Amino acid sequence: MARLPQRLEHGQEAALTDHLEELRSRIFVAGGAVLVGTIVAYVFHARILRVLIDTLPATHRKLITFGVAEPFTTSLKVSLVAGFMLALPIVLWQLWAFFAPALDPKTQRGIVGFAVFAGVLMVGGVIFGERVALPAALRFLTNFDSTLYDIQLRASDFISFAVLVLAACGAVFELPIVVLGLVRVGALSSAKLRRNRRVGYLIVTAIGVALPGVDPVTTVIETIPLAILFEASIWLSVVFERRWRTVAAPSPA
């Protein structure tokens, strides 16, 4: 019978078997959270699907399926993705709790703050994708050369595309965390970011083009927030860099 994992304190010694037992317990908790999240998501899968389908233009909201099992497998895919998203805080907490004892309490508090900020940014990115990026991309794609094609949407393909766009938007909004992390470890500095702003925008544009999205509308809509977040990251790095220097400065004798 699996026991709930017990978190070790910083510097606390433990045998290899204790670490393996803790790891096993945390994997069990994380897997159980994903399973419960998937079950909950499946109960509400019709509502989740409706939210995604409502991003389509009104004339394309009746999806088609090819195959006896496709309605079930499509709903199951949506439930798995939604269930994992519901369980993600617990999964990440279990991962963090396993590695946290290797870090001193001060570093732990800093990483927890970054994690909370990253979670807020990810939620903001998914909401942006659902409200702005996905509807705009779908309007463009479902009306492209509509006089030449009988455009019908297959359920599984649409769900895969929608999940990909939402995941890309969530990832895009994590840019400030990446930049601040590089500044924190000394790989970048606020002065270097400001001095090479043009190069940064070129890299941001290249990332926007490389992100999932088969149409120019999705690419542009994903690139615009990337550029805004990059500029915000520069000024955040200025603020945090000053704060980190103040904290690291030795107090006068």
N, C-alpha and C positions, 0 to 999 in steps of 0.2 A: 504494500500500500504506500503510495507516494505521500511524502510529508510536504507541508508548505515550507518554502525556502526561508532560511533565517539569514539575514544580512550580517556579514562580518563588519567589525569596526576597522577603521584605518590602523594599519600596523599590527592587527591581530594575526597571530600565527595560526595556521591550520594545515593539516595533512593533505596530501594529494587526494586521498579518498574523500575527504570532507569537501574539497572543491568540486570533485566530480559529482558527489551527491547533491551539492547545491545546484550545479549546472543542470543535472537531470530534473530536479524539482522545478527549476525556473522554466525549462523547456516544457514541462508538463503544464505549468500554470499558463504560459503563453499559448500553447496549443489549445488548452481548454477555453481560453478567452476567445480565440479565433473561432472555435466550434460554436460557442454560445452566441457570438456575434453573428455568425452565419445563419444560425437558427432564427434569431431575432429578425435579421434582414429578410430571410425567406418569408416570415410571417407578413412582412410589410413590402414584399417585393413588387406587388402591383403598384403601390404608391411610388416606389422608387423608379420603376419603369415609366410611370406617368410623368414624373418630373423630367426625366430624360426626353421622353417623346414630345413633351410640350415645348422643347427647344426647337423643334422642327416647324417649318411653315405649316399653316393650317391645312393645306392641301396634301400634305405628305405624312400625316399622322396615323395612317393605317399601315402598319408594317406587315410584310409577308414572310412566310417561312417555307422552306423546301425540305420536307422530311417529317416523319412522324414524331421523332424525338426532339426536333429543334425547339419548339416552344418550351419544353422542360429544361433542356440544356442551356438555353438562353437565360431563362429565369434563374437557373442554378448559378450561372456565371455571374450574373448581377448580384446575387446573394453572397457569393464568395468574396467578390470585390468589396461590397458594402460591409460585410462581416469583418473582413480584415481591417478596413478603415475604422470601424467601431472599436476593434480590439487593439488597434495600433498603440494607443497610449499605454496599455498594460504590457504589450510586447516590448516597447521601448523601455518602460520602467524596469522590467525584468532584466533586460540587457544592461541597463545602466547600473542596477543594484548589484549585478555580478562583478562589474569592473570597478565600481566606485571605491571599494576599500583600498585599491592601489593608489588612490589620490588623496592628498591632504584635504582637510575640511574646507579650506579657503578655495582651492581649485574646484572642489565639488560644488560649492555654492555658485561659482561663476558658470560652470557648465550647465547647472540646472536652470539658471537665468537664460542662457543661450537656448536651451531646449524649449523653454516656455515661449520665447520669442519666435523660434522656428515653427512651433505648433500654430501660433497665431498667424504667422505668415502663410503657412500651408493652407489653413482654412480660408484665409482671404483669397489665395490663389484659386482654390476650387470654386469658391463663390463667384469670383470674377469670370472663371471659365464657363460656369453654368449660366450666368446672367448676360455675359457680353461675348466672349470668344466663340463658344459653341453655336449660339443662335446665328451670329454673323457668318460663320463659316458654312453652316447648313443652308442659310438663305442663298449664299453665293453658289454653292455646289448643286443644290437642287434646282436652280434656275439657269445653270450654265448650259447653253445650247439646248434649251428645253424644247425648241421646235424640231430638233433633230432626233431626240431620244424620248422613249416612253420611260420616264424615270420612276422606278419602283424601288423601294428600300427594303432590303432583307434585314430581318430583325437582328441576327447575330452580327452581321457586318456593321450595322448602325451602332449597336451597343459597344463593340470593340473600338470603333472610331470615337465615340463619345467618351469612353473611359480613357482612351489615349490622350485626347485633348485636355480633359480635366486633370489627368496626372501631369501632363506637360505644364499646364498653368500652375499647378501646385509646386512643381519643381522650379519654375521660373521665379516664383516669389521667394525662394530661398536664397537668392543672390546676396542680399545683405549679410546673411549668416556666413556665407562662404568668404566674402570680402573681409568681414570683421575677424573671422578665424585666421585668415592669412596675415592680417595686421597684428593680431595677438601673438602669433608665433614668430613675428619678425620678417616674414617673407615679403610683406608689403608695408608701406607706410602711407599716411595721409598725404605727405608731401609728394611722394612718388606717384600716387593716384592722381593728384591734381596736375602734376607736371606732365603726365602721360594720358590726360583725359581723352584726347582724340584716339589714341591707340586703344584705350578701353572701350570706347564706343564702337570702334571697328570690330573688336572681339565680341562685344555684345550683339552686334548685328550678325556676325557669323554664327553665334550660338542660336539666335532666333531663326536663322535659315536652316540650321541643322536639327532643330526641334521637330517632333512629329507634327505633320500637317502637310497635306498634299496640295494645298491651294495657297495663292498669294494672300488671301484675306486672313486666314489663320496665322500665317507667318508674320504679317504686319501687326496683327492684334497681339501676338505673343511677344513681338520685339519691342513694341511701344512701352509696356510696363517694365520690360527688362532695362530699357534705357533710363526710365524714371527711377527705378530701384537702384541702378548703378550710381546715378547722381546722388540719391539719398544715402547710399553706402559710403560715398566719399565724405559727406558731412558727418555721418555717424562715426566714421573712423576718426575724424578730427576730435569729436567729443570724447569718445572712449579712449583714444590714445592719450589725451591729456589726463583723463581720470586714472588710467593705468600707471602713468608716470608719477602722478601724485601719490598713489598707493605704494609704488615701489621705492619712492624716494626715502632715504633713511631719515628718521626723526632727529632733530638737533639734540646734542648731548646737553 
